[in-house]
Amino acid sequence: MWPHTQRAVFSFWEKKHPGGAPYIQDVGRWRDWWLYPLGQLWKEAGVAEVQEAGKRPKAAGQPSQPGRTADRLAAMPPEEAARADVVAMLRVGFALWCALFSFLVTNGVIYPAVAQVDPWIREWATGFSVLVLAALVAIMKWAPQWMHPRAYNAVAVASVLGYLVCDVAGFLLSNPALLLAGSLLDSLAEAWLFVLAYMGFAEIDGQRRPLLAMGACLAAYLLQPFIALLLPLHAVALEAMLFLALFLCVRPLVVEPLRHARLSEPQAEMAVTNPRSFLSFGHLLYVAIFVFSMAQGLCIALPGPFNDAPALPVAFVPLAVILLVYMVRGRMPNADGLFSLCALFIIAGMFLQPSDQVISAGVVSASNTLIDAGASCFSLLLVLLVGSIASRNRVAALPTAAFMLGLYWFGVGVGAVLGNSAMALLGWTREALIWSSFASAMVFVVFCFMVLKNVSFAEAIGAIQPPALVVEAPAGPAEPSAHEWCLAVAADYGLTPRETEVFELLAQGRTVGVIREKLVVSLNTARFHTKNIYAKLGVHSQQELIDLVERYEWGG
C-alpha cells in the first residue's frame, strides 16, 4: 500500500508543481517527501532570501564560524538551498516543540504521580540532570577531547528505552527503586537531548529564529490543557516517543557543530585570547536566570496545602499576543522587555498567593495562572537567549545551552527547597504563607528594579564578538623580521620581558595551550599576562594584536 500512496503523492505534486516530484525522487529519502508540500509555502521567499544572502559581501576581517548551516546553504544552488532551509526549520521547530512539550508532560503528570510513591524522587532526578549539564560545561571548558557525540547519543537513546521500561514497571508495581532508576535515566536523556535541540536552534538563520521559537512555545502550551487527560503510563510512553522524535529530527543538523566542538581549543584557554567572545559565569544575565528560576520554585512550594486549585489553561495567551505583535509590527520585544514581562507575571502571582482562595473561591488559582503565564514567557526567553548567544559564538553553543538549562533547573530546585524550608520553620499556617510570599516577592522586586536597573541583556549579547579564527604559524623559531617587529611593539608599549615572550607567541598565532607548554606557566598566569598585554596595547582579541604587529611591519 505504501508504494501506491507514495506514487500518488508524486503524481499529484507533479501536476500541481511541474518539476517538484522529481526532486522528491532524487532526494531518495522517504522520510522527507511529506515535507515537500510545506516547503512550497516558503519556496519563493526562501529562494529570494538565499539569493540576497549570496549577494551580500562579507565584511572585511569578519571571522567565519565553522559548521554553520547558513554557510553550507550558501554553497548550494538557490532552489536547493531554499528547500534544505525549510527542512532544517521544520526539523528544529518540531524538535523544540518536543523538548518543551515533554517538559510539560513530565512536570504535569509524571512527577506528581511519582511523588505519590516517593516525594524525593523528583529532587534526586533534578539534581542528577543538573550534574549532567555541569559535566558537559566542564568538558567544553577544560577538556573538549572528552566530547564523544556518538557515544553520548547512544547513551541518550539507551537511557530513553531504559526509562520507559523502568517507569512502566515502577508504576505497575508501585516500586520506588524502579521509579528512581527510571527518573535518573529520564534526566540523563533529557539533559543531552535538550542541549541538542538548543544547538540545532542556534544553527537557524537569525531572522527566522524568533518566529520558530514563538511557534514551538505556543504549540506546546496550546496543548498543555490536554496533558491532564493522560494517565502516568501513557505520559511515560508519550515522553519516550517525544525524546526519540527530537533526536531523529535534530541529529543531522548538529553533527558538524558537535564535531567542531570536540576539535576546538578548551574554552578556558580560548577566553584568554578572546575575552569578549564569552560571558563569564557570574554575568548578571546568568544571575537573572537563576534568580527568576528560584522565584518560580518558591511559587511552586510556598502555597503548600493552602492552594491546590488548578490554574486556568491560558498560559499560551501571552505567547499568542507576542506572536501577534511580531506579525503586525515585524519585531518582537527584546530580551529586556521579555524578562520584564516574565517578572511582572511572577511578582503578581507571588502577591496573590495568600489571598488566592478569596479571589478565586478555590475553583481555579489566579496566582498559579499568572505564574504559568510567566513560565511560558520565560521558556520563550530562554530559547531566544541561547540562540542569540550561540549564534554570535558558535563554539560556545553547547556549553551555553547546557549552562542555561542547568541554571534554570537548579534554580527551580533551590527555590522549592527554600520555600518548603521556610514554611516548615514558620509552621504551615496562613500567616506564614502571607509573610513568606510577601518577603519573597519584595526580594524579587528589589532584584529586578534595583540590581538590574542599569543592566541590558540586549547590549550584553550584542557585545559578544565571534572568536577570531587565527591561523597558527608553523612550529619553530620566529623569522628575524617578525621577531624584531615584536620587540619594537613591546618597547613602544612598555611590555615587561615576560610579557614580551607571551606577546611574541600570541603574535605568531600560538594558542594558550602552546604558550603554557613553551613557557611552563599555568592557565591563570597566561591569563594574567595576556590581560595585561591587551590592556597596554589597547586590543581585545588575538587577531587585533596580530593586526597591530602587521601595521608596524608595513610602516603603519
Stockholm file with secondary structure:
# STOCKHOLM 1.0

chainA/1-556         MWPHTQRAVFSFWEKKHPGGAPYIQDVGRWRDWWLYPLGQLWKEAGVAEVQEAGKRPKAAGQPSQPGRTADRLAAMPPEEAARADVVAMLRVGFALWCALFSFLVTNGVIYPAVAQVDPWIREWATGFSVLVLAALVAIMKWAPQWMHPRAYNAVAVASVLGYLVCDVAGFLLSNPALLLAGSLLDSLAEAWLFVLAYMGFAEIDGQRRPLLAMGACLAAYLLQPFIALLLPLHAVALEAMLFLALFLCVRPLVVEPLRHARLSEPQAEMAVTNPRSFLSFGHLLYVAIFVFSMAQGLCIALPGPFNDAPALPVAFVPLAVILLVYMVRGRMPNADGLFSLCALFIIAGMFLQPSDQVISAGVVSASNTLIDAGASCFSLLLVLLVGSIASRNRVAALPTAAFMLGLYWFGVGVGAVLGNSAMALLGWTREALIWSSFASAMVFVVFCFMVLKNVSFAEAIGAIQPPALVVEAPAGPAEPSAHEWCLAVAADYGLTPRETEVFELLAQGRTVGVIREKLVVSLNTARFHTKNIYAKLGVHSQQELIDLVERYEWGG
#=GR chainA/1-556 SS CHHHHHHHHHHHHHHHSTTHHHHHHHHCCGGGGGGHHHHHHHHHHHHHHHHHHHHSCCCTTCCCCTTCHHHHHHTSCHHHHHHHHHHHHHHHHHHHHHHHHHHHHIIIIIHHHHHHHCTTHHHHHHHHHHHHHHHHHHHHHHCGGGCCHHHHHHHHHHHHHHHHHHHHHHHHHTCHHHHHHHHHHHHHHHHHHHHHHHHHHHTSCTTTHHHHHHHHHHHHHHSHHHHTTCCHHHHHHHHHHHHHHHHHHHHHHHHHHHHHHHHSCCHHHHHHHCGGGSCCTTCHHHHHHHHHHHHHHHHHHSSGGGCCCCBCSCTHHHHHHHHHHHHHHSCCCCHHHHHHHHHHHHHHHHHHGGGHHHHHTTTSBHHHHHHHHHHHHHHHHHHHHHHHHHHHCGGGHHHHHHHHHHHHHHHHHHHHHHHHHHHHHHCSSHHHHHHHHHHHHHHHHHIIIIITTTCCHHHHHHTCCCCCCCCCCCSSCCCHHHHHHHHHHHHHHTCCHHHHHHHHHHHTTCCHHHHHHHHTCCHHHHHHHHHHHHHHHTCSSHHHHHHHHHHHHTTC
#=GC SS_cons         CHHHHHHHHHHHHHHHSTTHHHHHHHHCCGGGGGGHHHHHHHHHHHHHHHHHHHHSCCCTTCCCCTTCHHHHHHTSCHHHHHHHHHHHHHHHHHHHHHHHHHHHHIIIIIHHHHHHHCTTHHHHHHHHHHHHHHHHHHHHHHCGGGCCHHHHHHHHHHHHHHHHHHHHHHHHHTCHHHHHHHHHHHHHHHHHHHHHHHHHHHTSCTTTHHHHHHHHHHHHHHSHHHHTTCCHHHHHHHHHHHHHHHHHHHHHHHHHHHHHHHHSCCHHHHHHHCGGGSCCTTCHHHHHHHHHHHHHHHHHHSSGGGCCCCBCSCTHHHHHHHHHHHHHHSCCCCHHHHHHHHHHHHHHHHHHGGGHHHHHTTTSBHHHHHHHHHHHHHHHHHHHHHHHHHHHCGGGHHHHHHHHHHHHHHHHHHHHHHHHHHHHHHCSSHHHHHHHHHHHHHHHHHIIIIITTTCCHHHHHHTCCCCCCCCCCCSSCCCHHHHHHHHHHHHHHTCCHHHHHHHHHHHTTCCHHHHHHHHTCCHHHHHHHHHHHHHHHTCSSHHHHHHHHHHHHTTC
//
